[in-house]
Amino acid sequence: MSDKPREMGSAALRGVVGALAMTGMRQFAAELGLIGKTPPEELADKADALTSTPIPEEKGRAAVLALHCAVGAAGGVGFGMPPDSIRQRAWGGPAWGMVIWLTYELGVEPLLGLGPVKRDKPTEHAVIIADHLVYGYVISETRGQPRG
C-alpha cells in the first residue's frame, strides 16, 4: 500500500501550520506598526467582490483565515511537485514560499480583479517576504533530518 495519502496529509498539515505561523508574524508586525493591514485583512475588505453572497462583517476575518489555511494546505501539498533535488535543499521550502507569494501578487490578484495592494513602507514588503520565507521553512522537508 502506498504512503502517498499519508504524505499528502502531512504536507497539507505543514501547510496549515505554515499559514498560521505567517498569520502570527503578520499580526505581530501590525501591532508594531510595521505593516498597515495584513493581506488577509485586505482580502476580507474585498471579499464581497469575490462572493455571490456577502460575508457578514463579524465572520469576514474567520472566513479569510480559513481561506488562508486552505491555500496554505494546498501550497504544502504542492511543495511535493518539485523534484527531491530542490525540496531537500535548505533553500527549497523558502523558495517555494516566495513562488507562492509571487504567484498571488502577479497572477491570482490580477485574475480576480483585486488590483495590487499599495504598500507605502519598505517594512511592509519586508514583512510579507519574511512571512513567506517562514512558511516555506515550515513546509520544508529538510527540518530535523539527519545530516550526513
C-alpha positions in Angstrom: 0.0 0.0 0.0 1.2 3.5 -0.9 2.1 6.1 1.7 1.1 8.8 -0.7 -2.2 9.8 1.1 -0.4 9.9 4.4 2.4 12.0 2.8 -0.1 14.4 1.3 -1.9 14.7 4.6 1.3 15.5 6.4 2.2 18.1 3.7 -1.2 19.7 4.0 -0.9 19.9 7.8 2.6 21.5 7.5 1.0 24.0 5.0 -1.8 24.9 7.5 0.8 25.3 10.3 2.9 27.5 8.0 -0.1 29.6 7.1 -0.9 30.1 10.8 2.8 31.0 11.5 2.5 33.6 8.8 -0.7 35.0 10.3 1.0 35.3 13.7 4.0 37.1 12.2 1.8 39.5 10.3 -0.3 40.2 13.4 2.8 40.9 15.4 4.2 43.1 12.7 0.9 45.0 12.5 0.9 45.6 16.3 4.4 47.0 15.9 3.3 49.3 13.1 5.5 47.6 10.5 2.6 46.8 8.3 -0.8 48.6 7.8 -3.3 45.9 7.0 -2.3 42.3 6.8 -3.0 40.6 3.5 -5.9 38.6 5.0 -7.4 41.8 6.3 -7.1 43.4 2.9 -8.7 40.3 1.3 -11.5 40.5 3.8 -12.2 44.1 2.8 -12.5 42.9 -0.8 -14.4 39.6 0.0 -17.8 40.8 -1.2 -16.4 41.3 -4.7 -15.4 37.7 -4.7 -18.5 36.0 -3.4 -22.1 36.0 -4.7 -23.3 36.1 -1.0 -21.8 38.8 1.1 -19.9 37.6 4.1 -21.2 39.1 7.4 -18.6 41.6 8.7 -18.2 39.7 12.0 -17.4 36.5 10.1 -15.1 38.1 7.5 -11.8 37.6 9.3 -12.6 34.0 10.1 -13.6 33.3 6.5 -10.3 34.8 5.3 -8.3 32.9 7.9 -10.0 29.7 6.8 -9.2 30.5 3.1 -5.6 31.3 4.1 -5.3 27.9 5.8 -6.8 26.2 2.8 -4.3 27.9 0.5 -1.5 27.0 2.9 -2.6 23.4 2.9 -2.6 23.4 -0.9 0.8 25.0 -1.0 2.1 22.4 1.4 0.8 19.6 -0.9 2.1 21.5 -4.0 5.6 21.5 -2.5 5.6 17.8 -3.4 5.8 18.8 -7.1 9.4 20.0 -7.4 12.0 17.2 -7.6 13.7 15.9 -4.5 16.9 17.7 -5.5 15.1 21.0 -4.9 12.8 20.0 -2.0 15.6 18.6 0.1 17.8 21.7 -0.1 17.8 24.1 2.8 16.5 26.8 0.4 13.8 24.7 -1.2 11.0 25.5 1.2 11.7 29.2 1.5 12.0 29.4 -2.3 8.6 27.7 -2.6 7.2 30.3 -0.2 8.4 33.0 -2.5 6.9 31.3 -5.5 3.5 31.2 -3.7 3.8 34.9 -2.9 4.7 35.9 -6.4 2.0 33.7 -7.9 -0.5 35.5 -5.8 0.8 39.0 -6.5 1.4 38.6 -10.2 -1.3 36.0 -11.1 -4.2 35.5 -8.7 -4.7 39.1 -7.6 -5.0 40.4 -11.2 -7.0 37.4 -12.3 -9.6 38.1 -9.6 -9.5 41.8 -10.4 -8.4 42.7 -6.9 -5.8 45.2 -8.0 -2.4 45.5 -6.4 -2.1 46.2 -2.7 -0.4 49.6 -2.1 2.4 49.2 0.3 3.8 52.6 1.4 6.6 51.5 3.7 9.6 49.3 2.9 8.9 47.4 6.1 5.6 46.2 4.7 7.4 44.4 1.8 9.9 43.0 4.2 7.2 41.6 6.5 5.4 39.9 3.5 8.7 38.4 2.2 9.8 37.3 5.7 6.5 35.5 6.4 6.6 33.7 3.1 10.1 32.6 3.9 8.9 31.3 7.3 6.0 29.5 5.6 8.5 27.8 3.3 10.7 26.8 6.2 7.7 25.2 8.0 6.7 23.1 5.0 10.4 22.2 4.2 11.3 18.6 4.3 14.9 19.4 5.5 14.0 20.2 9.1 15.0 17.6 11.6 16.5 15.2 9.1 19.9 13.7 10.0 22.8 15.4 8.3 25.4 13.2 6.9 
